[in-house]
Amino acid sequence: MKEEIRKIQTLLDDIQRKSEMKHGESFKESFDLFELPEIVESIVDYLQPLLLPYEAGIYWYLFRHSIIKNGNEYIRVSTRGLGNVKQVLTSSSGQSESLSYGAVQKALNGLITKGAIKKVGDTNRDGTLYKLVLPEEIEICQKRIAEVKITEQPFVDPHKELDYYNIIENRLRIFERDNYKCYYCDMQLTRFSATIDHIQPVSQGGDNSYDNLVTSCLQCNSRRGAKPVMKAILDGEKNRE
Ligand SMILES: [Zn+2]
């Protein structure tokens, strides 16, 4: 009975591994090198602050030898190999140049607990197959990303940010605000006869923000040119009489 359960377990592991590998293939296909700066940014911003120094060092080592090396999230490494290769990390204890087996094991376990790597396959003599997990897929990072997004949400003043001149729906909002009346001569206009005028002309640094635009009849608009607003309003009044 025990033997059979073990066989079923092996079978299930195999299925799991195959589906993970399939996912790896699709990752490889859709992975774009141009995304790399963004990935590195998210690791430094969201994952690294949650890692201990050895965990971070080993994560970056795995990153370099998986995603950077061949665009694949999977990497097979052995605990002993990570400790022995002097190129990975220098021990902070000062006792030896390389990391102890225990230190590497502890770091790998830490990374697994935090969800930054996943053990995918059985261990063979070349080591264990791991899947490197990127911040957007790591639960503790998702929490952090959400928190940072809430606190760092920049205040956007829609009146300043949006283009109310070139975007047709926004133009209509200017007309509606002004009740389709010319700002200068008060003439009643329609959406077909109304034009948009810049209070501060573009030539003088005026932008297309909500606050810098007014509804104008064609006559006032073309007559105004770069005239100051007050002058245009006075001329508009004359125009009305
Ligand atoms: Zn007018």
Residues whose N, C-alpha, C, O or C-beta is under 5 A from the ligand:
A	BS01	ZN	C182 Y184 C185 M187 C217 C220
